[in-house]
Each structure stands twice: as structure tokens, then as C-alpha cells.
Amino acid sequence: MIATLAAAVFLCASPGVIDGDSLRCQDGTRVRIWGIQAPERHHAEGPAATRAMSDIIRRTDLRCERKGKSYDRVVARCRRTSDGRDIAAEMVRHGHAADWPRYSGGEYAR
């Protein structure tokens, strides 16, 4: 059980932003943020969502809980190590992403 738990949680050190719902960790791991949908970079609100994600994760590592896999990315719920804030919730709260109830079960709709 402990090995499974350890594999399910990982540190995303020095994350870089791909777009409003995707990151790349320092070790090259690509992470799709669980439970939200943000505009793609090439859509009208995409650049603003990308900047918002950058602001939210600036100068902090992330503690991520693996939820699955999508293409070549890990799907994970991530929190800032600096204060424990859920980055998906922050993106929704600031209006740069929407809850994706198909996956979140409505977690971020509230």
C-alpha cells in the first residue's frame, strides 16, 4: 500500500507552463491538470489563461496526485508546496478555466 501511495504522489519541481491546463516539470514530466478545461493557446483567451497559470505557479514547486494518463501526459491534481493551494481551483476562481465535471465530478463548479 505504501509503494502505491508513493507512486501516486510526486513532486513537480520548477514547473514550466505549456498552457492554461498543462505543465512540464523540471524532470520533463508533462502534466495535464485534472478536473478543469482552459482555453488552448491559439484561442482568444488562451494567452491570458497561460499567463494566469504562470502567475499561479511562479516560484513554487507542486505536489501532484496522479489521477490517470492522457496521451503522453500524466493527469494530476496539483497543489502548490508553498501554501497547499489547488492550482485548478485557482484557475477557475480567477476565471481562466472552467470546471470539467466529466472528470472532476463538479469539484470546481462550487
N, C-alpha and C positions, 0 to 999 in steps of 0.2 A: 504493500500500500504506500509506503513512504517513497519508493522509487517512482511509482506512478504519479504521486503528487509533485515530486521534484521535476519530473519531465513536463508536467502540465503548467508549471510556472517558470518563467525565465526573465532575465534582466535584458532589457533593450538599452544598451549603453550608447550614449551620444547619438540619439536618433536623428535622422535626416528626413525631411518631408518629401514625399513623392507627389501627393495631392491632399485634398481635404479629408480623405479617409484611408490613406496608405502611407506607410513609413518604411525606412530602411535603417536597421540597427548597424552599429559600428562593425559587427562581425559579418555583415552582408545579408542577414536575415531580412526578408521582406515581410511586412506585417500589414494585413488588411484589418482595420478596426472593426470589431464586432458590433452589430446592432444599429448602425447608422448608415445613411447614404448621403454623401456630399456631392456637389456638382463636379463633373470632370473638369480638368484644367482648361480644355478647349471650349467649355460652355461659358456663357456670360458671367455667372457668379463663381466660376472655377478659380480664377486667380485670387479672389477675396477669400475663398474657403482655404486655399493653400496657404495664404499669409496668416490666416487665423490659426490654422494648425501649427504653423511655425511659431507664432507667438505663445500658444498654449504649452508647447513642449520645450521652449527655449531654456537652455541651461539646466536641464534636469534629465536624469535617466528615467526609464519607465519599468515598472514591474508589470509583466503581462501574464495573463492566464489564457493558455491555449484553449480555443473553442472548436477548432477544426482546421480545414485547409481549403484554399480556393486557388486553383491554378498553381502557380509557383510561390504562393504566399501562405503564411500562417495566418489564420483568422484568430484574433485575440482581443480580449478586453484588457485595456492597459490603464494603469494609474501612474501618476507622477510620483517618483520616490520622494520628492521634496515635501509634499503635503498630502499625498494619497488621493488627490482629485482624479476622478474618472475622466479621461480626455474626451470620450464620446459624449458624455453628459455636458461637458464644457462647450463642445462644438454645437450641440443642439441649443443649449442655453443662450449662446451668443448669436444664434440664427444662421449658422453657416452649414448646418447639416440637419437632416430630418431623421426621426426615429424610423427604423425599418422593422416593423412588427413581425414580419415573416420570420425574422431571425431573433429579434430581441424580445418577442412576446409583449411588446408595448412598454418595455423597461424605460425608454427615454421619452415616451409620449406625455408623461406626467409633468 
